[in-house]
Amino acid sequence: MTGEKSTTNSNDAASGRYEPKEQCDDGSCLSPSRATTSRVSSLVAGLVPIVLIIPFAETVPAIVATRVFRQEVCRSWYAAEDPGKIPLDGPIPHELCFAAGVEQRWGAVIELYRVIDRIGFLMGICLAYTVARKFEHKPVILTILGVSLLYNVVNAGLQSSFQSSEIANFALAQWAAFKAFVREQMLVFVGNLAIADMVSAEQRTVALSKFSAWATLGQMAEFICPMLVGFGLPSTKHAGLAFVCAAVLQAGCMLCVWFLLPAARPQYQSEKVPQRDVDGPQLQDLAQQHSLTGRRNWLLCSFAVYALMAGASRSFAVMTVSTSRLGRVSSMIELGAMLMLPMVGSIVAQMMLIPLAVKRFSRTLSARVRPQGEAPAQGEPVPNIPADALDRFNINIAMISLLVSAAALIVVSLAPSPAVHFIALFVFGLGAGHTPVMRSVIISMAGSSQKGFALAAMEVIMQLGLVLSTDVTSRFVALDSIPIYATTLVHGVQMLVAILALSIMKGSSRL
């Protein structure tokens, strides 16, 4: 019997087919889908309002708060240096707030808030991970939205009742500190965690990619809101109205989440899941030496290098894009196109290209899994697919995306005409698909109970890279002439290091 079994396996291997019953006994293959397509669609539909509405709810009061803070900084500087220029009633004239001393003090305030913002982001992700582990995702999201709604309602009342007073300014400062900890990124993280827990491995990459595309679409609020606020709220006297608008948007988002987002506990909290499936591969096991060869597994280290480089490359990419046509932008429309095209390319890649590639790969691999000559039945689930095969394919997508980003940014810096420049910006956006697919890979590497920890670690490392690189690029801004070729070169080196790290991951013993 043993000889017959070995012969059968060798014949199957020679024919290029996978046999699920023989190769999946050790748990290395993906089980059939735990979540139907309709359930995945309902999950994404419940999460989409969060990433589309909340950016507007955060940006509108933030713009008004920035105006108020700048006025207060301007007033405090003139109170100390030249009190005679402070008007007896009303705000200080806008042109007076561009004095060198005011700009220097305002820069110090911005730098202080940047530090608070960085600390708040890290603490917010850790808090969201801790809470989401113990409760369902839906109550966690509703709680975050509810607390933000309460803050906006309180500030709306204070700003309307105590305009330009110490009470209103103190409440506004408290709101700014609160938003450093509770923000859209925390909700996006919980949304990714919900997808990781409630979507099957075969559908996870597509779901994460589409959710990331919707989040990118929501980020366009940063460009739309300033125009809306400038038209509807021309002065700081309307600060209360901005918080009312934010509260209304958040209330509408809470209703969408309440009715659209399905409620389900994470898989590892279900009593019906076997303990073997709950534990699964542990992250700490991936960093230990191989029991037979004694070689160190560099899988986690390689992933950390990738996440660090991916986060650090963002600020250099932004610096290159923003300075590539500095002084040559002829209109606001051209400036808007320059800023929006990378986002449009990112949405196209994450919403269309990556799902299409994953779908074609799954069909090809499932055809190899299915016995030869057997046609798929209508509505039949996809056969078991080796998890390592999907992980390697996701890493291939990430490597291609990084190459596209690096090559497109070089063209952006060397573009001889606006048309070539805009095309290169769009192609640069197409390379943004590496982040969601690598989220899927790190989730696959972790056990069911460690998915949240893996996602949180990825976000923290990428944020650390962004923080370190932002400090470097801020020094470039202080120069009289920004070396665009230097930022492009640094970005290219970062992409190459990230690709090298992914190639090491691809060749590790786990994958």
Order of alpha helices (4+ residues) and beta strands (2+ residues): alpha-alpha-beta-alpha-alpha-alpha-alpha-alpha-alpha-alpha-alpha-alpha-alpha-alpha-alpha-beta-alpha-alpha-alpha-alpha-alpha
